[in-house]
Amino acid sequence: MEDTTRNLKNRGFQTLPWILCLLFAVAAASGWYQYRQATAATEELARTSAAQIDDLQSDIRQSKQASQQLQSELENRQQEVSRLAATAAELEAKLQTGEARINDLQHSMQQSKRSNEQLQSQLDAERAARQQEVSRLTATSAELESELQQRLAQQESLNRQVSEASDEKRQLANRLDDAQARRQQLLDQIAEVSGDVAVKEAALADADRDIRELNQQLERTLLQQDLLAARIEELNEQQRREAQHFANLKQHLEQELNESRVKITQLKNRMTVINLTSEVLFASGSARITSTGKQLLDVIAASLNAYPERAISIEGHTDNVPIGANSSFGSNWELSTARAQAAVDYLQQHAQVAPGRLQVVGHGEHQPVASNETAEGRRLNRRIEIRLLPNPGVGV
């Protein structure tokens, strides 16, 4: 029974070092795996941050109007990246320290394994010393376990810091996206402003051309106004001379006839109207010119020939009393037209008035100048109007 107990104890003592070695190996493998993950994450973070910084610097150089703002943001990002790089470097240093410590542990484990082998070979001869050594190794193992736990806690802290660095990286990426969006907005605004500038330059060129054309038109208008003012002055002078001429004619005719039987009117458009009652030129109901009427037409023709460039319209008028049954005219209209024609024939044939200047118009009773209800009104309506028309192109 005692031998069996001793065998079990000996087997226990032989198994304990292997268990400790296995625990050390597992801890070392876990630490190495976490260290490689942290190293890969740090390298990826550094590469991503460097690429983002290069893209941001390229975008900032291309945006002229937003360069100052983007440069400031780039400096902030560079500071953040530098801080992250410093943090990563610190983490890497800590990881290297942990790796060195793990290597030390592995070396210690190897030494412990060799010691255990030596102890195993000397077990029978040095049982008491082996027990003391086992106790010492057990204490060492506890210390190593405690230190391993501390290393695992430090590794967890490093993992949290790496996670925080990843969050900061994502925030940096989001801010970079915002900066790129603002840059694109600025580029769009620049393109829009450039288009507006081109349109406004074209409009300005058109406006300059219009101004030059308007100035030319203004110069022509001013020249035309000067010419027109000179022409108006000339026409006014002619009108004054005509007014004086026809005033003299009216005075002469008044010496020959009763003043109420002749009327000379000079209108604003330089048309002169000589109004003669019919009995001055014709007998009642007749279109034959009397001897007195011929003398009167000779005097008027002299004045008309003083303006050879002016057309002459001879217009006949009657009252509204119907033509008698014995008359050779079918209506007052025919009578008024025949009298105007008789005056035109006389002026052409006996007073040397150019026929191209003359025209005949008959109005009948349709343009009265007085009421046909009285004898005096009917006498005024029976008339011949000799109109000296204005020059073509002369307005009212």
Phi, psi and omega in degrees: 000317178295324178294321179296319178296318179296321179296318179296318179295319179298318178297322178297317179295327179287327183282328185302317179298324179293323177297317179296320178297320179297318178297317179298319180296316179298316180296319180295318180296317179297316179296318180295319179297313179295324178296318179295320178297314180297320179295316179297317179296320180295317179296317178297319177298317180295313180298316181296317179297319179296318179296318180296320180296318179298315179298318181295320178295320178297317180296321182294320180295326183284338182263103184290311186288333182256015188297318183295315181294316181292326178297318178298317179294323179298317179300319178297317180295321179296320176298317179296318180295319178299318179296317179296321179296319178297319178297317179296319179298318179297318179297318181296321178297319178296320179296319178298319177299317178296321179296318178298320180294321179295321177299319177299319179296317179298319178298319177297322180295319178297318177298320178296323179296317179296321178297319180297322178295319178296320179296321180298320180289333180258015189298315184295320184277332186233052183297319182293317179295325179295320180298318177298319180295321178297320178297317179297318179294325178297316178297318179298320179298320178297317179297318178297321178299317179296316180295324177297320178298319177297319179296321178296321177296318177297321178297319178298319178297318177297321177299319178297318179296321176297320178297318178297321177297323178295320177298316178298324177297316178297319177299318178298319178296319178297317179294325176296319177299318177298318179297319178296320178297317178296322177299317179297321177299317179297318178298319178297318178296321178297315179298318180295316179296322178297318177298317179297321180297318179297318179296318181291326176295319177296318178296322178295320178297318177297319180296319178298318179296318179297321180296318178298318179295320179295321177297319177296316177298321179297318178298317178296321180295317178298320178296316178297322178296319177297315179297319180294320178297319177296320179295319179298318178298319177297316179294322178297320178295317177298320180295322178295320178294318178297318180300317178294319180300311183285337172294320176294320178298318180297319178297320179294317180294327179293333176288332180272327186231171173291139186301327182287350184264357177219140180214129179243125182235133177247114184276170183293334179272020178067020171269127181256130182244120175257112185257117180241130174293151189298326183292346176290326184251330189229154170283163182300128177073007184245156175247015178268130183283133178283166179298321177296321180295323179295318178299320180295318179295326177298318179295316181294321181299323179300320178290320180296322181289347176290348180232070188294343182274354186262137177283158183230130177245122177258118187236128180260144180224152176227174171274189183262012178285126182299152177292139179292163182293332182273359182286150177276359180254140183281340183200166175300329179297313179297321180296315181296322180290321180295320179294317177298321179294320179298318179294319179297316180299319181293315180299323181286314189275328188243345184242010176056035173274127183300130183297332180294345179272345192261147172214151185247133178224132175242125182253347185063221180265013193271356177228066182289153174250356179210172181285137177277007180279343180240158179294321179294320179296318180294324179297320179290329179287333176278101190207164171240128177249125176253112186254117173271103190286153178289164176299147176303137178091354179266117183271181181288000000 
